Amino acid sequence: MSMIPSVFGGRRSNILDPFSLDVWDPFQDIFSVAMSGPNASASAREASAIASTRVDWKETPEAHVFNVDLPGLKKEEVKVEVEDGRVLQISGERSREQEQKDDRWHRVERSTGKFMRRFRLPENANMDEIRAAMENGVLTITVPKVEEKKPEIKSIQISG
């Protein structure tokens, strides 16, 4: 628990506490602030789309589970692939909304363009049993673990 409240956005952290986990990040959301305006370049918007694709990766006793936030996308707009044997690649493209002649935009924050995230899977990943499902804008990828071979114990009779 921190002792000194932070001056940065009301977050509570102590810069003198080496165990404080709540660290102010000056680059947090830099892409969404600097690169989401209507005058942003196409490459800046694409960089924003790649950076803002949020992924959670958890390991359970049975599998590695990836949850990817992809609101507004259909499963046909997303690709899940395994490259080079152990690299899980998630990619797709979010199209820009058609602009009408009389439309007047006040704010553009949703990223558009291509996105791609890559993860090197560990040795215990069962590459032949990977499953993916999309529900309510969340892509869930389940990579089962290879069953660990338990050492075979053989009893030896002692003579004598």
MIKEKOL-18044 format. One line per field, with one value per residue: x, z, y of N, C-alpha, C in turn; residue in one letter. Coordinates in steps of 0.05 Angstrom, whole numbers, plus 5000, padded with zeros to 4 digits. Layout:
N
n.px = X; ... $
n.pz = Z; ... $
n.py = Y; ... $
ca.px = X; ... $
ca.pz = Z; ... $
ca.py = Y; ... $
c.px = X; ... $
c.pz = Z; ... $
c.py = Y; ... $
drenkol = A; ... $
! end
This chain:
160
n.px = 5017; 5012; 5042; 5044; 5002; 4996; 5012; 4997; 4942; 4912; 4925; 4946; 5008; 5075; 5133; 5180; 5176; 5200; 5170; 5122; 5068; 5037; 5054; 5066; 5057; 5083; 5076; 5030; 4972; 4989; 4986; 4930; 4917; 4952; 4949; 4898; 4867; 4829; 4865; 4909; 4961; 4956; 4992; 5003; 4953; 4949; 4991; 4970; 4926; 4951; 4978; 4937; 4907; 4885; 4909; 4901; 4938; 4936; 4958; 4935; 4929; 4917; 4920; 4942; 4912; 4887; 4857; 4828; 4811; 4766; 4725; 4667; 4684; 4677; 4681; 4700; 4733; 4780; 4842; 4873; 4934; 4989; 5056; 5122; 5126; 5120; 5098; 5045; 5000; 4957; 4913; 4882; 4833; 4805; 4754; 4744; 4690; 4640; 4641; 4594; 4572; 4548; 4564; 4592; 4647; 4661; 4694; 4744; 4761; 4762; 4803; 4825; 4843; 4896; 4914; 4959; 4983; 5034; 5057; 5105; 5099; 5104; 5146; 5113; 5065; 5010; 5009; 4975; 4923; 4898; 4847; 4798; 4751; 4698; 4663; 4617; 4652; 4700; 4756; 4774; 4828; 4850; 4903; 4920; 4960; 5016; 5013; 5049; 5100; 5102; 5153; 5171; 5166; 5201; 5200; 5251; 5270; 5302; 5353; 5374 $
n.pz = 5000; 4984; 5010; 4994; 4957; 4887; 4841; 4790; 4757; 4801; 4816; 4863; 4885; 4905; 4891; 4916; 4937; 4924; 4915; 4896; 4852; 4821; 4775; 4745; 4677; 4627; 4573; 4566; 4530; 4488; 4434; 4424; 4437; 4408; 4355; 4335; 4313; 4260; 4223; 4225; 4199; 4153; 4165; 4218; 4241; 4232; 4263; 4311; 4313; 4316; 4364; 4400; 4404; 4450; 4491; 4533; 4566; 4596; 4637; 4651; 4689; 4649; 4598; 4554; 4551; 4510; 4509; 4468; 4456; 4410; 4392; 4353; 4308; 4262; 4261; 4211; 4196; 4222; 4231; 4254; 4263; 4261; 4258; 4235; 4267; 4325; 4334; 4350; 4313; 4309; 4270; 4230; 4202; 4215; 4187; 4162; 4178; 4131; 4103; 4101; 4059; 4085; 4137; 4199; 4236; 4304; 4340; 4333; 4356; 4355; 4331; 4265; 4211; 4196; 4241; 4283; 4324; 4356; 4386; 4419; 4429; 4486; 4498; 4518; 4491; 4456; 4392; 4355; 4373; 4378; 4391; 4372; 4387; 4378; 4413; 4430; 4415; 4436; 4425; 4438; 4447; 4455; 4475; 4485; 4533; 4524; 4548; 4604; 4608; 4658; 4701; 4694; 4744; 4767; 4806; 4838; 4857; 4916; 4926; 4971 $
n.py = 4977; 5044; 5103; 5156; 5197; 5200; 5252; 5247; 5241; 5224; 5173; 5125; 5116; 5101; 5129; 5119; 5069; 5007; 4962; 4977; 4968; 4999; 5038; 5100; 5109; 5144; 5136; 5109; 5094; 5126; 5119; 5120; 5172; 5207; 5188; 5180; 5217; 5252; 5271; 5239; 5198; 5142; 5101; 5113; 5104; 5050; 5030; 5044; 5010; 4960; 4965; 4972; 4925; 4885; 4832; 4777; 4728; 4668; 4614; 4551; 4490; 4453; 4479; 4533; 4595; 4644; 4707; 4753; 4818; 4839; 4878; 4888; 4860; 4806; 4734; 4719; 4759; 4754; 4720; 4662; 4633; 4586; 4594; 4576; 4531; 4541; 4592; 4631; 4667; 4721; 4756; 4807; 4853; 4915; 4950; 5016; 5059; 5075; 5139; 5189; 5243; 5286; 5279; 5299; 5293; 5288; 5263; 5214; 5155; 5100; 5049; 5035; 4991; 4944; 4891; 4855; 4805; 4767; 4707; 4668; 4602; 4558; 4499; 4459; 4461; 4434; 4429; 4407; 4408; 4458; 4505; 4553; 4604; 4651; 4699; 4748; 4791; 4775; 4738; 4673; 4632; 4568; 4530; 4468; 4433; 4389; 4324; 4310; 4263; 4217; 4194; 4127; 4080; 4026; 3971; 3936; 3873; 3853; 3808; 3757 $
ca.px = 5000; 5029; 5038; 5042; 4985; 5010; 5001; 4990; 4916; 4899; 4933; 4961; 5032; 5097; 5157; 5203; 5171; 5208; 5150; 5097; 5062; 5022; 5074; 5056; 5069; 5078; 5070; 5005; 4952; 5001; 4976; 4903; 4915; 4967; 4947; 4871; 4852; 4822; 4888; 4931; 4968; 4947; 5011; 4999; 4928; 4955; 5007; 4952; 4909; 4968; 4985; 4913; 4895; 4892; 4909; 4908; 4948; 4938; 4965; 4921; 4943; 4911; 4924; 4948; 4888; 4890; 4832; 4834; 4788; 4762; 4697; 4657; 4694; 4665; 4702; 4710; 4752; 4803; 4857; 4891; 4953; 5014; 5079; 5148; 5123; 5111; 5091; 5017; 4995; 4929; 4913; 4857; 4831; 4780; 4749; 4735; 4662; 4636; 4636; 4574; 4579; 4538; 4573; 4612; 4659; 4670; 4716; 4750; 4778; 4765; 4825; 4819; 4866; 4904; 4926; 4973; 4998; 5049; 5066; 5120; 5087; 5124; 5150; 5092; 5040; 5002; 5003; 4955; 4897; 4891; 4820; 4792; 4722; 4693; 4637; 4613; 4675; 4724; 4767; 4787; 4845; 4858; 4925; 4924; 4987; 5023; 5013; 5076; 5105; 5111; 5174; 5162; 5181; 5201; 5210; 5272; 5271; 5329; 5357; 5392 $
ca.pz = 5000; 4982; 5030; 4982; 4933; 4863; 4828; 4763; 4752; 4824; 4822; 4888; 4884; 4919; 4874; 4932; 4945; 4902; 4911; 4886; 4826; 4807; 4766; 4724; 4651; 4610; 4546; 4566; 4512; 4471; 4406; 4421; 4439; 4387; 4328; 4329; 4301; 4232; 4206; 4229; 4174; 4152; 4180; 4247; 4249; 4231; 4286; 4334; 4313; 4325; 4392; 4417; 4405; 4477; 4493; 4559; 4563; 4622; 4636; 4670; 4689; 4624; 4573; 4552; 4541; 4501; 4505; 4451; 4453; 4382; 4390; 4327; 4287; 4258; 4260; 4184; 4193; 4239; 4224; 4275; 4249; 4274; 4239; 4244; 4287; 4352; 4336; 4346; 4301; 4308; 4253; 4218; 4194; 4222; 4165; 4170; 4172; 4107; 4110; 4085; 4051; 4105; 4164; 4212; 4257; 4328; 4352; 4321; 4375; 4348; 4311; 4241; 4197; 4202; 4267; 4284; 4349; 4354; 4412; 4417; 4448; 4500; 4489; 4527; 4476; 4438; 4368; 4338; 4386; 4383; 4385; 4373; 4387; 4380; 4426; 4441; 4410; 4449; 4412; 4457; 4435; 4475; 4466; 4505; 4539; 4519; 4573; 4613; 4614; 4685; 4701; 4701; 4767; 4766; 4831; 4835; 4880; 4928; 4933; 4993 $
ca.py = 5000; 5067; 5124; 5182; 5197; 5209; 5276; 5240; 5230; 5214; 5145; 5123; 5100; 5113; 5125; 5110; 5042; 4990; 4941; 4988; 4958; 5019; 5057; 5118; 5104; 5168; 5127; 5094; 5105; 5147; 5115; 5128; 5201; 5221; 5177; 5172; 5240; 5249; 5278; 5219; 5183; 5114; 5084; 5118; 5090; 5021; 5025; 5045; 4985; 4938; 4969; 4972; 4899; 4875; 4803; 4765; 4700; 4654; 4585; 4534; 4463; 4438; 4493; 4561; 4607; 4671; 4722; 4776; 4837; 4847; 4887; 4896; 4843; 4780; 4714; 4718; 4781; 4748; 4696; 4650; 4615; 4578; 4596; 4567; 4510; 4548; 4620; 4636; 4693; 4730; 4779; 4814; 4881; 4930; 4969; 5043; 5063; 5091; 5167; 5202; 5270; 5305; 5272; 5316; 5277; 5303; 5248; 5187; 5141; 5071; 5045; 5019; 4981; 4916; 4886; 4829; 4799; 4742; 4697; 4643; 4583; 4542; 4471; 4440; 4467; 4413; 4444; 4393; 4409; 4486; 4512; 4581; 4610; 4680; 4704; 4775; 4807; 4764; 4713; 4656; 4611; 4548; 4513; 4448; 4425; 4361; 4309; 4304; 4234; 4212; 4174; 4100; 4070; 3997; 3959; 3916; 3854; 3850; 3780; 3752 $
c.px = 5018; 5022; 5034; 5024; 5000; 4996; 4992; 4963; 4903; 4906; 4949; 4985; 5054; 5122; 5181; 5200; 5178; 5189; 5124; 5092; 5047; 5041; 5062; 5071; 5063; 5070; 5044; 4985; 4963; 4990; 4947; 4900; 4928; 4960; 4918; 4855; 4847; 4845; 4912; 4936; 4958; 4966; 5009; 4974; 4933; 4972; 4990; 4935; 4925; 4972; 4960; 4898; 4903; 4889; 4916; 4916; 4951; 4945; 4950; 4936; 4939; 4919; 4934; 4923; 4893; 4862; 4839; 4809; 4787; 4733; 4690; 4666; 4679; 4688; 4715; 4731; 4778; 4815; 4874; 4908; 4976; 5035; 5104; 5146; 5112; 5103; 5061; 5013; 4965; 4929; 4885; 4857; 4804; 4776; 4739; 4705; 4659; 4627; 4615; 4582; 4571; 4548; 4593; 4622; 4667; 4693; 4719; 4770; 4782; 4785; 4814; 4845; 4873; 4916; 4939; 4987; 5010; 5059; 5081; 5109; 5109; 5125; 5127; 5065; 5035; 4992; 4981; 4926; 4888; 4863; 4816; 4761; 4719; 4665; 4637; 4638; 4700; 4732; 4782; 4802; 4855; 4880; 4930; 4954; 4991; 5024; 5042; 5079; 5116; 5133; 5163; 5180; 5178; 5214; 5230; 5272; 5300; 5332; 5375; 5382 $
c.pz = 5000; 5003; 5018; 4958; 4910; 4853; 4800; 4762; 4777; 4831; 4847; 4883; 4898; 4902; 4889; 4941; 4922; 4896; 4901; 4857; 4809; 4798; 4743; 4699; 4633; 4581; 4544; 4548; 4493; 4442; 4404; 4423; 4415; 4358; 4321; 4316; 4271; 4213; 4209; 4203; 4176; 4167; 4210; 4257; 4251; 4256; 4311; 4336; 4324; 4355; 4410; 4418; 4431; 4479; 4522; 4553; 4591; 4617; 4658; 4671; 4664; 4599; 4576; 4539; 4535; 4497; 4491; 4448; 4424; 4378; 4362; 4303; 4286; 4256; 4232; 4179; 4209; 4230; 4248; 4261; 4267; 4253; 4252; 4267; 4314; 4355; 4329; 4336; 4299; 4292; 4241; 4210; 4203; 4201; 4177; 4161; 4148; 4115; 4090; 4080; 4072; 4133; 4174; 4237; 4280; 4342; 4338; 4340; 4368; 4326; 4288; 4228; 4205; 4230; 4266; 4311; 4346; 4381; 4407; 4438; 4461; 4490; 4496; 4512; 4456; 4412; 4351; 4349; 4392; 4374; 4388; 4372; 4391; 4392; 4438; 4438; 4424; 4435; 4434; 4443; 4457; 4463; 4488; 4509; 4532; 4547; 4580; 4619; 4642; 4685; 4709; 4723; 4767; 4792; 4824; 4861; 4890; 4936; 4958; 5018 $
c.py = 5024; 5088; 5151; 5181; 5210; 5235; 5271; 5226; 5217; 5185; 5145; 5105; 5115; 5108; 5116; 5081; 5023; 4967; 4951; 4979; 4978; 5042; 5074; 5113; 5127; 5161; 5112; 5109; 5126; 5144; 5125; 5158; 5214; 5212; 5170; 5194; 5236; 5256; 5259; 5204; 5155; 5096; 5088; 5104; 5060; 5014; 5026; 5020; 4962; 4940; 4966; 4946; 4886; 4845; 4796; 4736; 4688; 4625; 4571; 4507; 4448; 4452; 4521; 4574; 4636; 4684; 4748; 4793; 4846; 4857; 4896; 4879; 4817; 4759; 4711; 4739; 4777; 4721; 4688; 4629; 4608; 4578; 4585; 4547; 4519; 4578; 4623; 4664; 4698; 4755; 4784; 4843; 4892; 4952; 4995; 5045; 5081; 5120; 5178; 5231; 5290; 5300; 5293; 5302; 5295; 5289; 5222; 5174; 5112; 5068; 5029; 5010; 4953; 4915; 4858; 4827; 4771; 4734; 4671; 4625; 4565; 4513; 4452; 4445; 4444; 4427; 4432; 4397; 4438; 4491; 4542; 4585; 4640; 4683; 4732; 4792; 4798; 4738; 4698; 4633; 4593; 4530; 4493; 4442; 4395; 4347; 4302; 4274; 4232; 4191; 4147; 4089; 4039; 3987; 3937; 3899; 3853; 3821; 3779; 3742 $
drenkol = M; S; M; I; P; S; V; F; G; G; R; R; S; N; I; L; D; P; F; S; L; D; V; W; D; P; F; Q; D; I; F; S; V; A; M; S; G; P; N; A; S; A; S; A; R; E; A; S; A; I; A; S; T; R; V; D; W; K; E; T; P; E; A; H; V; F; N; V; D; L; P; G; L; K; K; E; E; V; K; V; E; V; E; D; G; R; V; L; Q; I; S; G; E; R; S; R; E; Q; E; Q; K; D; D; R; W; H; R; V; E; R; S; T; G; K; F; M; R; R; F; R; L; P; E; N; A; N; M; D; E; I; R; A; A; M; E; N; G; V; L; T; I; T; V; P; K; V; E; E; K; K; P; E; I; K; S; I; Q; I; S; G $
! end
